[in-house]
Amino acid sequence: MATDQRLLTWLLDSDPALRWQVERDLAGAPPETWEATRARVATEGFGAELLSKQDVDGQWAGGAYFPAGFFGSAEADRPGQPWTATTWALKDLREWGLDASVLTGTAEKLAANSRWEYDDLPYWGGEVDVCINSYTLATGAWLGADVSALAAWFPAHRLADGGWNCEAEEGRSTRSSFHSTLNALRGTLAYERITGDTSVRSARHAGEEYLLSRHLLYRATTGSPVGDFVAQCVFPNRHRYSALMALDHFRDTALLDGTPPDPRLADAVSVVRAARQPDGTWLQGAPLPGRTWFDVDVPEGESSRWLTLIGARALDWWDQDPARTAGGATGR
């Protein structure tokens, strides 16, 4: 179902970081329109505010994944973690559509000044956590850093069942995780799209098959839902898996690969469709605990423009597939 004008008007009344995506993905605006809006991310709203927090050494909050001084502080004993350090800031800016040229010199500054909290490893080499490495891979490609060695890490660390798990490197698990696998897929997809390097494609496709074989929702062993988290929507989702964010990835990968929606997405589509409110919006879930620079979405229980953008474009993509439209089906 195409997004109606009332909902579009509400979605367009938003920060440039969100508005340009609404213009491109839902409103059908010409490139010159949404590209002009996207350029404003550097000078207005969320993008400009987050850029203003960057340290002179290229970092945010003085650290790679955690703020400087986090460990041993009172904050370390609270639930969650801060979302203010370099990796999270760059992930946000990239996903908001900031032009990488705005951050010219940042890749070099991070190479010189930023080290991972794990073993003091150099920033662009990544570390042992697949989720952290996925963010670094995508961000490095975006900023023009040489992350080819990190790209090679992903096929080498894929587990036997097809996906990835952040706990595997510590020996705590030999089974893939929905959360870790989706993060790995999004990072490798962004790397391929930005650089044109297809060396990670076969590993990405295998990881996608891991999720598709489980219809994005179910345990391989019992066929039961893998957890309540699959139906829970929140923005920013940070590292958390949901059917909504998985569908957003499979839309992205289909657009890059030039493939139609896989029929095995149907159950996840039904979950996402069921979460849509009568007014066409999706509601904000419980935000992940931890300090942020500023809020980018509404409180829990309110209609979220971000989630509504992601949900509406995923369902539009699914519903507009010619093969499915011809058969009259829009999911189970």
C-alpha positions, 0 to 999 in steps of 0.5 A: 500500500502506497503511503498516503499524503497525510502520513507523508506530510507528517514524515516530511516534517522532520530532520533532514537526516530522515526527510531525505530518505522519505523523499527518496523512498516513499514520496518518489521525489526526483534526485535533485530534491532528496539530494539537496535535503541530504546535503543539509545533514551537514549543516542542520539538525542531528547531523550538525549537532553530532558533528559539533561534538567531534574531538580535535583528534578525530574521535568522539567522547575520547574513545573508540567504542566507549567514552574515555574514562568509562571503565571503573566509573560509576557509569560502568555499573549502570544498565546498558552502555553509553552511545557517545563514543566514536564508533556510534557517532560515525555509524549514526552520521553514515546512516543519516546520509552525511557526505563523507567529504565533510569528515575529510581527514577523520580517517587519518586522525583515527588511524593515528589517535584511536585504539580499541579498548580491547587489547589497544588494537588500531582502529581501522584493523578492527578487533574480535567482536563481529558487531564492532567490526561490521560498523568499522568495516562500513564506516572505513569504506565510507571514509576511504580508509583501507579496510580490505584486511578487515573485510577478509576477516568476515568470511574467515570468522563465519560459523559452520551454521552460516552466520556470526556470533559476537561471543564466538571469539571468546569461546562462549558459543559455536552457534550463530546469533540473529543479532550478530549475523544481521550486523555482519550482513549490514556491514558487509553490504555497505562495504560492497556497495561503497567500494565495489569489492565483491570479495565478501559477497559469498559470505554475505549471501551465506549469512543471509541464507542463515536468516532466510532458512529460519524465516527471520524469526524461528529456531532451526531446532524447534521451529519456535520463535527465537525470542520476543525481540524479533517483534520489538521495534526501537530506534535507534536499534544500535545492535539489536535485531528485529524483524523490521530491521532484518526486512530493511536489510533484505530490501537493501540487499535486493536493490543492490543484487537486483533480486526480487523479495525472497518468499521466505520473508513472508512471516516476518512481513506479517510481523511487521505489518501487524505492528503498524497502527491504524493511522499507518505509524509504528510505535517506539519501543523501549530505548536501549539504556545508556547515555546519548548526546541527544534524542533523535526519536520520540519516547516509548509508546509514541509514533516514531517517524524513523520506524514508520519510514523503515516499516513503510518502505519495507512493506512497499517494497514487498507489496510492489513485487510484480510476481506477488502482485500478480498472485494477489498475495501480500504476505501470510 
